[in-house]
Amino acid sequence: MTDVSQPRRIALLGAPVEVGASQRGTLMGPAALRTAGLGALLQNLGFVVEDHGDLTPLDGHPLFDTPPENARHYRDIQKWIQALSARAYTIAQSGALPIFMGGDHSLSMGSVNGVARHWQEQGRELFVLWLDAHADYNTPATTVTGNMHGMSAAFLCGEPGLDGLLGAEPRASIRPVHLDLFGIRSIDRLEKELVAERKIAVADMRQIDEFGVSVLIRRVIERVKARNGVLHVSFDVDFLDPATAPGVGTMVPGGATYREAHLIMELLHDSGVMVSLDVVELNPFLDERGRTARVMVELVGSLFGQQITDRPMPSNAIIPPG
């Protein structure tokens, strides 16, 4: 049976890390999502919501590795990632579905690692859907900026360069073929070469324009189900077009529309394969009166079953009955 029985318990965990990006302000992201009503919405959908508050980075633990070159704020991020990995693993073990509220995208190096460790122990392969304008598949050897939020996906796939990042925390890498980069429209030259070399699935915005999100997301879902796997969704605000979600520091024109994003969330919900979620790069300092936070909360609502009209599940009809 491929479907994961969706837990009725959801654990919210804030990760207000911002040093992985060049633009400050994402530390306010978890508070903005709470203020926009994320917890109340999930409760109204019938979930028991446990808010674990905001994580603090590990401090006082000896760190013996040598920080790599071209990895800005490595020591600070290392403390966040070690703490996040441990908490993600504990929450996943508890049976609750974790939602990690960021914070910049460097947090995924901890959240996904901890979740992957749990599911590997259950004998299930973890797939990752990376909803993002950027591939985030740089390493210290390929990066142009040195910003670690652009290295998250590469680290999760076991790429070298940040090998001491987790310290004593076990590293539970995923296979590159289990990563789907979705909505990509900005990628560095060396990063692009590495993605191609690893044969990572990429659905860029041209493919989305040509084939539509429903076809491409169903391909991701079927790939997960074919392996009896489970899915982590890592949702970067900049996946959306800036006209829809202006509260982000890495704005790239030409992103997904509001309706495209909702359809993706609805199809993922119907599939029953999602077991954990990141919501990252929300920067309230750059937002318009909380607009982006509200959009993100609405999209998370669709991901957990909010819909205008009741319909049979899973929804696999191309044309609804008249």
C-alpha positions as a LaTeX table, in Angstrom:
\begin{tabular}{lrrr}
\hline
Residue & $x$ (\AA) & $y$ (\AA) & $z$ (\AA) \\
\hline
Met1 & 0.00 & 0.00 & 0.00 \\
Thr2 & 1.59 & 3.23 & $-1.14$ \\
Asp3 & $-0.75$ & 5.72 & 0.53 \\
Val4 & 0.45 & 7.09 & 3.87 \\
Ser5 & $-2.35$ & 7.28 & 6.40 \\
Gln6 & $-2.40$ & 10.99 & 7.06 \\
Pro7 & $-1.71$ & 11.74 & 10.73 \\
Arg8 & $-4.36$ & 13.75 & 12.52 \\
Arg9 & $-1.62$ & 15.41 & 14.57 \\
Ile10 & 0.45 & 18.22 & 13.11 \\
Ala11 & 3.55 & 19.60 & 14.83 \\
Leu12 & 4.53 & 23.19 & 14.03 \\
Leu13 & 8.17 & 24.11 & 14.59 \\
Gly14 & 9.60 & 27.54 & 13.87 \\
Ala15 & 13.17 & 27.79 & 12.60 \\
Pro16 & 13.98 & 31.53 & 12.50 \\
Val17 & 17.32 & 31.23 & 10.76 \\
Glu18 & 18.26 & 34.02 & 8.36 \\
Val19 & 22.04 & 33.94 & 7.96 \\
Gly20 & 21.88 & 31.40 & 5.12 \\
Ala21 & 20.60 & 34.15 & 2.81 \\
Ser22 & 21.99 & 37.55 & 1.88 \\
Gln23 & 18.76 & 39.41 & 2.71 \\
Arg24 & 17.86 & 39.61 & 6.40 \\
Gly25 & 14.27 & 39.30 & 7.62 \\
Thr26 & 13.31 & 35.62 & 7.35 \\
Leu27 & 13.69 & 35.23 & 11.12 \\
Met28 & 10.24 & 36.85 & 11.30 \\
Gly29 & 8.72 & 34.19 & 9.05 \\
Pro30 & 7.44 & 31.78 & 11.73 \\
Ala31 & 5.71 & 34.60 & 13.63 \\
Ala32 & 4.10 & 35.85 & 10.41 \\
Leu33 & 2.69 & 32.40 & 9.60 \\
Arg34 & 1.27 & 32.11 & 13.10 \\
Thr35 & $-0.22$ & 35.61 & 12.92 \\
Ala36 & $-1.78$ & 34.77 & 9.55 \\
Gly37 & $-3.65$ & 31.93 & 11.26 \\
Leu38 & $-1.85$ & 28.75 & 10.21 \\
Gly39 & $-2.56$ & 26.88 & 13.44 \\
Ala40 & $-6.23$ & 27.87 & 13.57 \\
Leu41 & $-6.79$ & 26.89 & 9.93 \\
Leu42 & $-5.33$ & 23.42 & 10.49 \\
Gln43 & $-7.44$ & 22.98 & 13.62 \\
Asn44 & $-10.55$ & 23.91 & 11.65 \\
Leu45 & $-9.65$ & 21.15 & 9.20 \\
Gly46 & $-9.86$ & 18.65 & 12.05 \\
Phe47 & $-6.19$ & 18.30 & 13.00 \\
Val48 & $-4.75$ & 18.36 & 16.47 \\
Val49 & $-2.07$ & 21.05 & 16.22 \\
Glu50 & 0.93 & 21.02 & 18.52 \\
Asp51 & 2.94 & 24.24 & 18.33 \\
His52 & 6.48 & 23.50 & 19.50 \\
Gly53 & 7.44 & 27.16 & 19.38 \\
Asp54 & 10.65 & 28.35 & 17.78 \\
Leu55 & 13.81 & 26.29 & 17.81 \\
Thr56 & 17.04 & 27.75 & 19.12 \\
Pro57 & 20.42 & 26.75 & 17.68 \\
Leu58 & 22.65 & 24.41 & 19.63 \\
Asp59 & 25.19 & 26.24 & 21.73 \\
Gly60 & 28.07 & 25.08 & 23.86 \\
His61 & 28.67 & 21.92 & 21.81 \\
Pro62 & 32.28 & 21.56 & 20.66 \\
Leu63 & 32.67 & 21.78 & 16.88 \\
Phe64 & 35.89 & 20.26 & 15.63 \\
Asp65 & 35.57 & 20.38 & 11.85 \\
Thr66 & 37.22 & 23.04 & 9.72 \\
Pro67 & 34.72 & 25.46 & 8.16 \\
Pro68 & 34.88 & 25.17 & 4.36 \\
Glu69 & 35.71 & 28.11 & 2.19 \\
Asn70 & 32.84 & 29.75 & 0.33 \\
Ala71 & 30.23 & 28.84 & 2.94 \\
Arg72 & 29.15 & 32.04 & 4.64 \\
His73 & 28.13 & 31.91 & 8.31 \\
Tyr74 & 28.95 & 28.21 & 8.36 \\
Arg75 & 29.33 & 27.95 & 12.15 \\
Asp76 & 26.02 & 29.69 & 12.86 \\
Ile77 & 24.15 & 27.55 & 10.36 \\
Gln78 & 25.85 & 24.41 & 11.65 \\
Lys79 & 24.33 & 24.99 & 15.09 \\
Trp80 & 20.88 & 25.46 & 13.56 \\
Ile81 & 21.15 & 22.37 & 11.35 \\
Gln82 & 22.26 & 20.05 & 14.13 \\
Ala83 & 19.40 & 21.22 & 16.35 \\
Leu84 & 16.87 & 20.95 & 13.52 \\
Ser85 & 17.92 & 17.48 & 12.46 \\
Ala86 & 17.56 & 16.16 & 16.01 \\
Arg87 & 14.13 & 17.77 & 16.51 \\
Ala88 & 12.86 & 16.72 & 13.09 \\
Tyr89 & 13.77 & 13.13 & 13.84 \\
Thr90 & 12.05 & 13.23 & 17.25 \\
Ile91 & 8.86 & 14.78 & 15.85 \\
Ala92 & 8.69 & 12.30 & 12.98 \\
Gln93 & 9.15 & 9.44 & 15.44 \\
Ser94 & 6.24 & 10.75 & 17.53 \\
Gly95 & 3.80 & 10.13 & 14.66 \\
Ala96 & 2.94 & 13.79 & 14.13 \\
Leu97 & 3.33 & 15.37 & 10.71 \\
Pro98 & 5.94 & 18.11 & 11.05 \\
Ile99 & 5.67 & 21.54 & 9.45 \\
Phe100 & 8.94 & 23.47 & 9.64 \\
Met101 & 8.34 & 27.21 & 9.43 \\
Gly102 & 11.29 & 29.25 & 8.21 \\
Gly103 & 13.55 & 30.93 & 8.08 \\
Asp104 & 15.71 & 30.66 & 5.00 \\
His105 & 16.11 & 27.49 & 2.93 \\
Ser106 & 19.29 & 26.39 & 4.69 \\
Leu107 & 16.99 & 24.97 & 7.39 \\
Ser108 & 16.07 & 22.09 & 5.05 \\
Met109 & 19.52 & 20.60 & 5.55 \\
Gly110 & 18.36 & 19.81 & 9.08 \\
Ser111 & 14.63 & 19.25 & 8.70 \\
Val112 & 14.86 & 16.85 & 5.75 \\
Asn113 & 17.85 & 15.01 & 7.20 \\
Gly114 & 15.98 & 14.26 & 10.44 \\
Val115 & 12.82 & 13.19 & 8.62 \\
Ala116 & 14.80 & 11.04 & 6.18 \\
Arg117 & 16.55 & 9.32 & 9.07 \\
His118 & 13.18 & 8.38 & 10.60 \\
Trp119 & 11.73 & 7.02 & 7.35 \\
Gln120 & 14.88 & 5.09 & 6.51 \\
Glu121 & 14.45 & 3.30 & 9.84 \\
Gln122 & 10.88 & 2.44 & 8.77 \\
Gly123 & 12.18 & 0.94 & 5.53 \\
Arg124 & 10.59 & 3.69 & 3.40 \\
Glu125 & 12.40 & 5.84 & 0.87 \\
Leu126 & 11.98 & 9.59 & 1.26 \\
Phe127 & 11.44 & 11.66 & $-1.86$ \\
Val128 & 11.73 & 15.45 & $-1.82$ \\
Leu129 & 9.70 & 17.89 & $-3.91$ \\
Trp130 & 11.63 & 21.17 & $-4.10$ \\
Leu131 & 9.16 & 23.95 & $-5.00$ \\
Asp132 & 11.56 & 26.79 & $-5.70$ \\
Ala133 & 12.72 & 29.33 & $-8.25$ \\
His134 & 16.27 & 28.12 & $-7.60$ \\
Ala135 & 17.83 & 24.66 & $-7.76$ \\
Asp136 & 19.77 & 25.17 & $-4.49$ \\
Tyr137 & 22.20 & 22.54 & $-5.77$ \\
Asn138 & 25.42 & 24.45 & $-5.22$ \\
Thr139 & 28.34 & 23.23 & $-3.14$ \\
Pro140 & 31.17 & 25.29 & $-1.66$ \\
Ala141 & 33.12 & 24.42 & $-4.82$ \\
Thr142 & 30.45 & 25.70 & $-7.25$ \\
Thr143 & 28.73 & 28.57 & $-5.41$ \\
Val144 & 28.96 & 32.11 & $-6.70$ \\
Thr145 & 27.69 & 33.84 & $-3.55$ \\
Gly146 & 28.71 & 31.50 & $-0.73$ \\
Asn147 & 25.16 & 31.69 & 0.66 \\
Met148 & 24.28 & 28.36 & 2.23 \\
His149 & 20.56 & 28.49 & 1.45 \\
Gly150 & 21.70 & 27.75 & $-2.10$ \\
Met151 & 23.44 & 24.53 & $-1.03$ \\
Ser152 & 20.56 & 22.78 & 0.74 \\
Ala153 & 19.41 & 20.36 & $-1.95$ \\
Ala154 & 22.99 & 19.38 & $-2.81$ \\
Phe155 & 23.79 & 18.64 & 0.82 \\
Leu156 & 20.66 & 16.50 & 1.19 \\
Cys157 & 21.74 & 14.42 & $-1.80$ \\
Gly158 & 25.11 & 13.68 & $-0.22$ \\
Glu159 & 27.25 & 16.05 & $-2.26$ \\
Pro160 & 30.68 & 16.70 & $-0.70$ \\
Gly161 & 31.86 & 19.99 & 0.76 \\
Leu162 & 29.78 & 20.26 & 3.95 \\
Asp163 & 30.68 & 16.87 & 5.36 \\
Gly164 & 31.13 & 18.02 & 8.96 \\
Leu165 & 27.97 & 20.10 & 9.10 \\
Leu166 & 25.93 & 17.64 & 11.17 \\
Gly167 & 28.66 & 16.82 & 13.66 \\
Ala168 & 27.54 & 13.80 & 15.69 \\
Glu169 & 24.06 & 13.81 & 14.11 \\
Pro170 & 23.67 & 10.89 & 11.65 \\
Arg171 & 23.56 & 11.95 & 8.01 \\
Ala172 & 20.63 & 10.40 & 6.15 \\
Ser173 & 21.15 & 11.47 & 2.56 \\
Ile174 & 18.54 & 10.91 & $-0.11$ \\
Arg175 & 19.31 & 9.65 & $-3.61$ \\
Pro176 & 19.54 & 12.36 & $-6.29$ \\
Val177 & 16.90 & 10.48 & $-8.30$ \\
His178 & 14.53 & 11.02 & $-5.38$ \\
Leu179 & 14.75 & 14.81 & $-5.69$ \\
Asp180 & 12.37 & 16.77 & $-7.93$ \\
Leu181 & 13.25 & 20.40 & $-8.65$ \\
Phe182 & 9.95 & 22.05 & $-9.57$ \\
Gly183 & 9.37 & 25.58 & $-10.84$ \\
Ile184 & 13.05 & 26.31 & $-11.42$ \\
Arg185 & 13.89 & 29.48 & $-13.34$ \\
Ser186 & 17.29 & 30.49 & $-11.96$ \\
Ile187 & 20.37 & 28.25 & $-11.89$ \\
Asp188 & 24.13 & 28.90 & $-11.88$ \\
Arg189 & 26.33 & 27.43 & $-14.63$ \\
Leu190 & 28.32 & 24.96 & $-12.51$ \\
Glu191 & 25.19 & 24.11 & $-10.53$ \\
Lys192 & 23.38 & 23.30 & $-13.78$ \\
Glu193 & 26.18 & 20.97 & $-14.83$ \\
Leu194 & 26.04 & 19.15 & $-11.48$ \\
Val195 & 22.26 & 18.74 & $-11.66$ \\
Ala196 & 22.56 & 17.29 & $-15.15$ \\
Glu197 & 25.39 & 14.96 & $-14.12$ \\
Arg198 & 23.29 & 13.57 & $-11.24$ \\
Lys199 & 20.27 & 13.12 & $-13.54$ \\
Ile200 & 18.02 & 15.04 & $-11.17$ \\
Ala201 & 14.44 & 15.55 & $-12.36$ \\
Val202 & 13.80 & 19.20 & $-13.20$ \\
Ala203 & 10.45 & 20.74 & $-14.10$ \\
Asp204 & 11.35 & 24.29 & $-15.04$ \\
Met205 & 8.85 & 27.02 & $-15.82$ \\
Arg206 & 8.94 & 26.28 & $-19.55$ \\
Gln207 & 7.82 & 22.70 & $-18.90$ \\
Ile208 & 5.09 & 24.00 & $-16.59$ \\
Asp209 & 3.94 & 26.39 & $-19.34$ \\
Glu210 & 3.95 & 23.58 & $-21.93$ \\
Phe211 & 2.46 & 20.68 & $-19.97$ \\
Gly212 & 0.71 & 22.26 & $-16.99$ \\
Val213 & 1.27 & 21.59 & $-13.32$ \\
Ser214 & $-1.24$ & 18.74 & $-13.04$ \\
Val215 & 0.61 & 16.51 & $-15.51$ \\
Leu216 & 4.01 & 17.23 & $-13.98$ \\
Ile217 & 2.96 & 16.86 & $-10.34$ \\
Arg218 & 1.18 & 13.59 & $-11.11$ \\
Arg219 & 4.48 & 12.31 & $-12.54$ \\
Val220 & 6.18 & 13.12 & $-9.23$ \\
Ile221 & 3.41 & 11.43 & $-7.24$ \\
Glu222 & 3.46 & 8.30 & $-9.39$ \\
Arg223 & 7.22 & 8.04 & $-9.03$ \\
Val224 & 6.87 & 8.12 & $-5.24$ \\
Lys225 & 4.05 & 5.56 & $-5.25$ \\
Ala226 & 5.92 & 3.23 & $-7.59$ \\
Arg227 & 8.65 & 2.88 & $-4.94$ \\
Asn228 & 6.22 & 2.74 & $-2.01$ \\
Gly229 & 7.93 & 5.93 & $-0.89$ \\
Val230 & 6.92 & 8.97 & 1.11 \\
Leu231 & 7.26 & 12.65 & 0.21 \\
His232 & 8.70 & 15.71 & 1.89 \\
Val233 & 7.59 & 19.01 & 0.36 \\
Ser234 & 10.03 & 21.90 & 0.65 \\
Phe235 & 8.10 & 25.03 & $-0.32$ \\
Asp236 & 10.07 & 28.21 & $-0.97$ \\
Val237 & 7.99 & 31.40 & $-1.25$ \\
Asp238 & 9.90 & 32.38 & $-4.40$ \\
Phe239 & 8.34 & 29.42 & $-6.23$ \\
Leu240 & 5.39 & 31.77 & $-6.61$ \\
Asp241 & 5.35 & 34.73 & $-8.95$ \\
Pro242 & 6.32 & 37.94 & $-7.14$ \\
Ala243 & 2.97 & 39.45 & $-8.14$ \\
Thr244 & 1.34 & 36.85 & $-5.88$ \\
Ala245 & 3.96 & 36.67 & $-3.12$ \\
Pro246 & 6.16 & 39.78 & $-2.83$ \\
Gly247 & 7.48 & 38.98 & 0.66 \\
Val248 & 10.67 & 37.21 & $-0.37$ \\
Gly249 & 14.29 & 38.27 & $-0.66$ \\
Thr250 & 15.21 & 36.27 & $-3.77$ \\
Met251 & 12.54 & 37.52 & $-6.13$ \\
Val252 & 12.55 & 35.99 & $-9.65$ \\
Pro253 & 9.82 & 37.01 & $-12.14$ \\
Gly254 & 7.78 & 34.40 & $-13.97$ \\
Gly255 & 6.85 & 32.04 & $-11.14$ \\
Ala256 & 3.81 & 29.90 & $-10.48$ \\
Thr257 & 0.43 & 31.59 & $-10.33$ \\
Tyr258 & $-1.89$ & 31.50 & $-7.33$ \\
Arg259 & $-4.15$ & 28.93 & $-9.00$ \\
Glu260 & $-1.28$ & 26.75 & $-10.22$ \\
Ala261 & 0.06 & 26.61 & $-6.70$ \\
His262 & $-3.32$ & 25.69 & $-5.25$ \\
Leu263 & $-3.76$ & 22.90 & $-7.78$ \\
Ile264 & $-0.35$ & 21.48 & $-6.84$ \\
Met265 & $-1.34$ & 21.52 & $-3.17$ \\
Glu266 & $-4.70$ & 19.90 & $-3.87$ \\
Leu267 & $-3.17$ & 17.10 & $-5.95$ \\
Leu268 & $-0.51$ & 16.45 & $-3.31$ \\
His269 & $-3.22$ & 16.22 & $-0.67$ \\
Asp270 & $-5.25$ & 13.81 & $-2.75$ \\
Ser271 & $-2.20$ & 11.58 & $-3.26$ \\
Gly272 & $-1.75$ & 10.87 & 0.45 \\
Val273 & 2.04 & 10.54 & 0.14 \\
Met274 & 3.22 & 13.69 & 1.93 \\
Val275 & 4.70 & 13.18 & 5.40 \\
Ser276 & 6.43 & 16.50 & 6.16 \\
Leu277 & 6.66 & 20.10 & 4.97 \\
Asp278 & 9.00 & 23.08 & 4.94 \\
Val279 & 7.66 & 26.61 & 4.39 \\
Val280 & 10.71 & 28.78 & 3.83 \\
Glu281 & 12.04 & 32.20 & 2.77 \\
Leu282 & 9.00 & 34.20 & 3.92 \\
Asn283 & 10.37 & 37.67 & 4.66 \\
Pro284 & 7.72 & 39.85 & 6.35 \\
Phe285 & 10.07 & 42.85 & 6.22 \\
Leu286 & 9.61 & 42.86 & 2.43 \\
Asp287 & 5.90 & 41.97 & 2.42 \\
Glu288 & 2.80 & 44.08 & 1.81 \\
Arg289 & 0.67 & 44.11 & 4.97 \\
Gly290 & 1.05 & 40.38 & 5.54 \\
Arg291 & $-0.15$ & 39.47 & 2.06 \\
Thr292 & 2.45 & 36.78 & 1.37 \\
Ala293 & 1.96 & 35.15 & 4.77 \\
Arg294 & $-1.77$ & 34.89 & 4.13 \\
Val295 & $-1.17$ & 33.37 & 0.69 \\
Met296 & 1.18 & 30.77 & 2.15 \\
Val297 & $-1.33$ & 29.86 & 4.87 \\
Glu298 & $-4.06$ & 29.47 & 2.25 \\
Leu299 & $-1.82$ & 27.17 & 0.20 \\
Val300 & $-0.95$ & 25.06 & 3.23 \\
Gly301 & $-4.69$ & 24.80 & 3.84 \\
Ser302 & $-5.16$ & 23.30 & 0.37 \\
Leu303 & $-2.28$ & 20.91 & 1.03 \\
Phe304 & $-4.15$ & 19.60 & 4.08 \\
Gly305 & $-7.56$ & 19.23 & 2.49 \\
Gln306 & $-9.27$ & 22.59 & 2.42 \\
Gln307 & $-11.51$ & 22.80 & $-0.64$ \\
Ile308 & $-14.44$ & 24.81 & $-1.89$ \\
Thr309 & $-16.64$ & 21.83 & $-2.76$ \\
Asp310 & $-16.47$ & 18.20 & $-1.71$ \\
Arg311 & $-15.22$ & 15.84 & $-4.40$ \\
Pro312 & $-14.25$ & 12.16 & $-4.58$ \\
Met313 & $-10.67$ & 11.40 & $-3.58$ \\
Pro314 & $-8.22$ & 10.93 & $-5.08$ \\
Ser315 & $-9.20$ & 13.36 & $-7.82$ \\
Asn316 & $-7.97$ & 11.82 & $-11.04$ \\
Ala317 & $-10.61$ & 12.88 & $-13.50$ \\
Ile318 & $-9.35$ & 15.29 & $-16.16$ \\
Ile319 & $-12.85$ & 16.63 & $-16.83$ \\
Pro320 & $-15.30$ & 16.78 & $-13.90$ \\
Pro321 & $-18.81$ & 15.42 & $-14.43$ \\
Gly322 & $-21.37$ & 17.97 & $-15.55$ \\
\hline
\end{tabular}
